[in-house]
Structure formats: C-alpha cells, structure tokens
C-alpha cells in the first residue's frame, strides 16, 4: 500500500490499541468508521499529554475522579466530552483548510446525544454513549467505558 499523508482520508485501523493487519498489510478505516475511531482516540488521550498537540485529548476521566457527587461528576464529564468533540470538529476544519481530504461521513456536524452513567455493579466504571450526526446526515453511535482507578 502506498500512503500519501498529505491528502489522506483514512487512518490505520486499531483494535485494543494495536494496529490491525489484513493479508500482510495494515488495515485502514474510512468514513464513519474513521469518525468513530477518531472520537475513541480523542477520549482515550489525556488532554495535554501530546506535546506536539497539547489541545488534543479529553479530560473526561479526570472529571469522573475524586467526587462523591455522581450526578455532578456525570454532568462535568458530559460537558468535557462535548468540548473535546468541538475541538475535534475544529481540527477537522483545519485539515480541510490544509487541503487534506476529510469525507462528509467522517466529519462531525453536530452532537445529537451524550450520556454518562455510572455502572451499578462497580462504581469505578462509567459507560458513555454518544451519537453524532456526520456531514453526510448519518447518525453515528459511539459507546465506550471509562475506568476511574
């Protein structure tokens, strides 16, 4: 596979943090699958942890630590997640301005719904469900868990 990063509209496929290989070649994700992976990478990256892109990432896990008020923590986490996704939208626009191809299926148009709920059986776990609408007018559901300790 020849990869041109100057105009790419795909990403290498990850599974459990590892690169996926199909038939001896790196697997890629595109379109709405890339959108899902972009959001998952964003929320799994601690805000400020990348010295080259300090505004990239999400403080969602920090929002859920250290408070006994679960409702307050969930509300803060929702707000932090929404702000992080807005920064991802800005990054997508920057990519387009720099002549990088970003398909309508991988571009976030709006955040439709976000919920953060503490697990009933283990208070260290929070389940996050969000739905975004991409610029191709498709509803893209994204779910993940956050562990606080």
Secondary structure by P-SEA (a helix, b strand, c coil): cccccccccccccccccbbbbcccbbbbbcaaaaaaaaaaaaaaccccccccccccccccccccccccaaaaaaaaaaaaaaaaaaaaaaaaaaaaaaccccccccccccccbbbbbcccccccbbbbbbbbbccccbbbbbbbccccc
